């Protein structure tokens, strides 16, 4: 693929809203995970909740979209002047030449859960103020962001579980390369809800301990929420970074378990390198999917060593943010871009005992380094895999 300019980006997660707080937390090795309850959930677990989501007030013209997921999206759009960057692009290209492609998994399910608690006791009817299309529907967040940014180009949501917002980069890149659009807002938004908390618990994937990627005694993931956005342009005089390659695969090995040898993951990484025109040793750092579940970490470790060998420094940042599900690809793309811009490889938090079966070059402390290219993995249920490769602007 032809490289695409990344002219702005931002993220909101449990470790902060905006680039500067996120970078500071990564440098300090600080986690945003806390043992606490969310809403009516009483599970004994750790979560990565984004501060101040409930205090956000949407503009009157967007009031029909009001739900936790879209409030989180609004919080993210205001960070780092991202909405202003899009407005400038809109002036350059026109509203119809900028697309919106976002990933989500849960979308506004919490709003529906709350609506069901308010059903009419006699008829069971949902309350009249409940708007499925503007809140619960996965399409809601893209429609909301498109309207909030006053854009008129193609727009859709990718919902492929935890690879969703990484795959959104690929969709945008293809439409820009085809000449359908000149720029795109990409990323993802996913928020906590009862369905996801109890659902992952029922799958026996939710840990009562804080998640510990690459640890010998890892027991599962900690759920988080997040919003992340990037502005891709066909070209730009002064980009912050470049999108060099997107690798995607679908191995369909199992509904919820990865291929034991990481075959699909390896295919996605190799595909991203091929698109970027890079050899494996040209990538300086890899942000792992790293969920802290026994099978996923083992399969990814094998896949990384298959493609990159044991050299490449890598880490999972989910010990800081939690697993932000459909937003994970976008949040971790933003973290990878921060690493690239500021020359810091984040350390993976919470690992106490290294797993001797995992042989990747896993970092547990932040490390300063000059980085020219970084990659980010995102793997979802059903074998939906994606890898992004980014290059330094200079």
C-alpha positions in Angstrom: 0.0 0.0 0.0 1.0 3.6 -0.4 1.9 5.1 2.9 -0.7 7.4 4.5 -0.1 10.4 6.6 -1.3 10.4 10.2 -1.8 14.1 10.9 -3.4 13.9 14.3 -4.4 11.3 16.9 -5.7 11.1 20.4 -6.9 8.5 23.0 -8.9 8.4 26.2 -8.5 5.4 28.5 -8.2 4.6 32.2 -4.6 6.0 32.2 -5.7 9.4 30.9 -7.6 11.5 28.4 -5.3 12.9 25.7 -1.7 12.2 24.5 0.2 13.9 27.3 -1.5 12.1 30.3 -1.3 8.8 28.4 2.4 9.3 27.7 3.1 10.3 31.3 1.4 7.2 32.6 3.4 5.0 30.2 6.7 6.6 31.2 5.9 6.2 34.9 4.7 2.6 34.5 1.3 3.5 36.0 -1.8 1.5 35.7 -5.3 2.8 35.5 -6.9 -0.5 36.6 -8.7 -0.5 39.9 -10.6 -3.1 42.0 -14.0 -1.6 42.0 -17.6 -2.1 41.1 -19.1 -0.6 37.9 -22.7 0.4 37.9 -24.7 -2.6 39.3 -22.0 -5.2 38.7 -20.7 -6.8 41.9 -18.1 -9.2 40.3 -14.7 -9.4 42.1 -12.5 -8.0 39.4 -10.4 -5.1 38.2 -11.6 -2.6 35.6 -10.2 0.3 33.6 -12.9 3.0 33.8 -12.4 6.3 32.1 -12.9 9.2 34.4 -15.6 11.9 33.8 -17.6 10.0 31.1 -20.8 10.4 33.1 -20.3 14.2 33.5 -20.1 14.8 29.7 -23.0 16.7 28.2 -23.7 16.3 24.5 -24.7 19.4 22.5 -28.5 19.8 22.0 -28.3 18.8 18.4 -26.7 15.5 19.4 -28.9 14.8 22.4 -30.7 11.9 20.6 -27.3 10.0 20.7 -26.9 10.3 24.5 -25.5 7.2 26.0 -22.2 6.2 27.8 -20.5 5.1 24.6 -21.2 8.3 22.7 -20.3 10.4 25.7 -17.0 8.6 25.8 -16.6 9.3 22.1 -17.3 13.0 22.7 -14.7 13.1 25.4 -12.2 11.6 23.1 -13.0 14.0 20.2 -12.4 17.0 22.4 -8.9 15.8 23.6 -5.8 17.3 22.0 -7.8 19.5 19.7 -8.6 16.5 17.5 -12.0 17.9 16.4 -10.3 21.1 15.3 -7.8 19.1 13.2 -10.7 17.4 11.5 -12.4 20.8 10.9 -9.2 22.0 9.2 -9.2 18.9 7.0 -12.8 19.5 6.2 -11.9 22.9 4.9 -9.2 21.5 2.7 -11.0 18.5 1.2 -14.7 19.2 1.7 -17.0 17.3 4.1 -17.9 14.6 1.4 -14.2 13.6 0.9 -13.6 12.6 4.5 -14.8 9.2 5.8 -15.5 7.8 9.3 -14.5 4.2 10.1 -14.7 3.1 13.7 -14.6 -0.1 15.6 -16.8 -1.1 18.5 -18.0 -4.2 20.2 -20.4 -3.3 23.0 -21.5 0.1 21.6 -24.3 1.4 23.8 -25.5 -1.8 25.3 -25.5 -0.2 28.8 -28.2 2.1 27.7 -30.4 -0.8 26.7 -29.7 -2.6 30.0 -30.8 0.5 31.8 -33.9 0.8 29.6 -34.9 -2.8 30.4 -34.9 -1.9 34.1 -37.4 0.8 33.3 -39.9 -1.3 31.3 -43.6 -0.7 31.9 -44.5 -3.2 34.7 -47.8 -4.0 33.1 -46.9 -4.4 29.4 -43.1 -4.9 29.5 -42.8 -2.0 27.0 -39.5 -0.2 26.9 -39.6 3.5 27.9 -40.5 5.9 25.2 -37.2 7.8 25.5 -35.2 4.7 24.5 -33.6 5.1 21.0 -32.1 1.9 19.8 -30.7 3.2 16.5 -28.9 6.2 18.1 -27.5 4.4 21.2 -27.4 0.6 21.2 -26.8 -0.1 17.5 -23.2 -0.6 16.6 -23.7 1.9 13.8 -24.5 4.6 16.4 -21.0 5.6 17.2 -20.0 6.3 13.6 -23.2 8.2 12.9 -22.6 10.2 16.1 -19.0 11.0 15.2 -19.8 11.8 11.6 -22.5 14.3 12.7 -20.4 15.7 15.5 -17.5 16.4 13.1 -19.9 17.7 10.3 -18.6 15.1 7.8 -20.5 13.7 4.9 -18.2 11.0 3.5 -18.7 7.2 3.7 -19.1 6.0 7.2 -19.5 2.6 8.9 -18.6 0.6 11.9 -16.4 -2.5 12.1 -17.4 -5.0 14.7 -15.0 -7.9 14.7 -14.6 -8.2 18.4 -11.1 -7.1 19.7 -9.6 -6.5 16.2 -12.4 -4.0 15.3 -10.7 -0.6 15.5 -7.4 -1.9 14.0 -9.3 -3.2 11.0 -10.9 0.2 10.6 -7.5 1.5 9.6 -7.4 -1.0 6.7 -10.9 -0.1 5.5 -10.0 3.6 5.5 -6.7 2.9 3.7 -8.4 1.0 0.9 -11.0 3.7 0.2 -8.3 6.4 0.2 -6.2 4.3 -2.2 -9.2 3.8 -4.5 -9.8 7.5 -4.6 -13.2 7.4 -3.0 -12.0 9.8 -0.2 -9.0 11.9 0.6 -8.9 11.5 4.3 -10.6 9.5 7.1 -11.3 9.6 10.8 -10.4 6.1 12.1 -10.3 4.4 15.6 -12.8 3.0 18.0 -14.9 3.4 21.0 -16.1 0.8 23.5 -17.6 1.3 27.0 -18.2 -0.9 30.0 -21.6 -2.6 30.5 -23.1 -5.5 32.4 -23.3 -7.8 29.4 -19.6 -7.6 28.7 -18.5 -8.0 32.4 -20.8 -10.9 33.1 -20.3 -12.3 29.6 -16.5 -12.6 29.9 -16.9 -13.9 33.4 -19.2 -16.7 32.1 -16.5 -17.6 29.6 -14.0 -17.9 32.5 -11.8 -15.3 30.9 -12.2 -12.6 33.5 -9.5 -12.5 36.3 -10.2 -11.7 39.9 -6.6 -10.5 40.1 -5.3 -7.6 38.1 -4.4 -8.8 34.6 -0.8 -10.0 34.3 0.2 -10.5 30.6 3.1 -12.8 30.0 3.1 -14.0 33.6 3.5 -17.6 34.5 0.4 -17.4 36.7 -1.8 -15.3 34.5 -5.5 -16.0 35.0 -7.3 -13.8 32.6 -8.1 -10.3 31.5 -9.2 -7.1 33.2 -11.8 -5.2 31.2 -11.5 -1.5 30.4 -13.1 1.1 28.1 -11.6 3.6 25.8 -11.9 5.9 22.8 -9.2 6.6 20.2 -9.1 8.5 17.0 -6.6 9.2 14.2 -6.8 11.4 11.2 -5.5 9.7 8.0 -4.7 11.8 4.9 -3.6 10.8 1.4 -0.5 13.0 2.0 0.5 15.9 4.2 3.5 18.2 4.4 4.0 17.6 8.1 2.5 14.4 9.4 3.0 13.2 12.9 3.7 9.6 11.6 2.9 7.3 8.7 0.6 4.3 8.4 2.9 1.9 6.4 1.0 -1.3 6.4 -2.1 -3.2 7.5 -2.2 -7.0 7.8 -5.4 -8.8 8.2 -6.4 -12.5 8.4 -9.3 -14.7 9.5 -8.2 -18.2 10.6 -11.7 -19.1 12.0 -10.0 -21.7 14.3 -12.5 -21.5 17.1 -15.3 -19.2 18.3 -13.3 -17.9 21.3 -9.9 -19.6 21.3 -6.9 -18.7 19.1 -5.1 -21.1 16.8 -2.7 -22.8 19.2 0.3 -22.0 17.1 -0.9 -18.5 16.3 -1.2 -19.2 12.6 -3.6 -16.4 11.8 -1.8 -13.9 14.0 1.5 -14.7 12.2 -0.3 -14.3 8.9 -1.5 -10.8 9.9 1.9 -9.7 11.1 3.6 -11.0 7.9 0.9 -9.3 5.8 1.5 -5.9 7.5 5.3 -6.2 6.9 4.7 -7.1 3.3 2.4 -4.0 2.8 5.0 -1.8 4.5 7.8 -3.2 2.4 9.8 -3.9 5.6 11.8 -6.9 6.8 11.1 -8.0 10.3 14.3 -6.6 11.7 13.3 -3.1 10.5 10.5 -2.9 13.2 11.9 -1.6 16.5 9.0 -2.3 18.9 5.8 -4.4 18.9 2.7 -3.6 21.0 1.3 -7.0 21.7 -2.4 -7.9 21.9 -1.4 -9.5 25.2 -4.7 -10.2 27.0 -3.2 -12.2 29.9 -5.3 -15.3 29.2 -3.2 -18.4 29.2 -4.0 -19.5 25.6 -3.9 -16.1 23.9 -0.5 -15.1 25.3 1.0 -18.5 24.5 -0.3 -18.4 20.9 0.8 -14.8 20.3 4.2 -15.5 21.7 4.7 -18.3 19.2 3.4 -16.2 16.4 5.7 -13.3 17.2 8.7 -15.6 17.3 7.6 -17.2 14.0 7.6 -13.7 12.3 10.1 -11.6 14.2 12.2 -14.2 16.0 13.1 -13.5 19.6 14.8 -10.2 19.0 12.0 -7.6 18.8 11.3 -5.7 22.1 7.6 -6.1 22.8 5.0 -5.6 25.6 1.3 -5.6 26.3 -0.1 -2.3 27.6 -3.4 -3.9 28.8 -1.9 -4.1 32.3 -2.3 -0.3 32.2 -5.5 0.3 30.3 -7.3 -3.0 30.7 -8.7 -4.8 27.6 -10.7 -2.1 25.8 -12.3 -4.6 23.5 -13.5 -3.1 20.2 -11.5 0.1 21.0 -8.3 -1.9 21.8 -6.8 -1.6 18.3 -7.3 2.2 18.3 -6.1 2.8 21.8 -3.0 0.7 21.3 -2.4 2.3 17.9 -2.3 5.7 19.7 0.1 4.2 22.3 2.3 2.9 19.5 2.3 6.3 17.9 3.3 7.9 21.2 6.1 5.4 21.4 7.2 6.3 17.9 7.0 10.0 18.4 8.6 10.2 21.8 11.1 7.3 21.7 9.8 5.2 24.5 8.9 1.6 24.5 6.2 1.0 27.3 6.8 -1.7 29.8 4.3 -4.5 30.4 2.8 -4.0 33.9 2.0 -6.6 36.6 4.2 -9.4 35.5 5.6 -11.0 38.7 6.9 -14.4 37.5 8.1 -14.8 33.9 6.6 -17.7 32.1 9.6 -19.9 30.9 7.4 -21.2 28.0 7.1 -17.6 26.6 10.3 -16.6 24.8 9.5 -13.3 23.2 11.7 -10.3 24.2 9.1 -9.0 26.7 9.7 -5.6 28.4 8.6 -5.0 31.9 10.0 -1.5 32.3 9.8 1.5 29.9 12.8 1.8 27.7 14.0 4.9 25.8 15.1 4.3 22.2 15.1 5.9 18.8 12.2 4.2 17.0 11.8 4.3 13.2 9.0 1.7 12.9 6.6 0.1 15.4 3.8 -2.5 15.0 0.6 -3.1 17.0 -1.3 -6.4 17.2 -5.1 -6.8 17.7 -6.7 -10.2 17.6 -10.4 -11.0 18.0 -12.8 -13.9 18.7 -13.4 -16.2 15.8 -9.8 -15.7 14.5 -10.2 -12.1 13.3 -6.6 -10.8 13.3 -5.0 -7.5 12.4 -1.6 -5.9 12.7 -0.7 -2.2 12.0 2.8 -0.9 11.1 3.6 2.7 11.7 6.6 4.7 10.6 8.3 7.8 12.0 7.6 11.1 10.3 11.3 12.1 10.0 
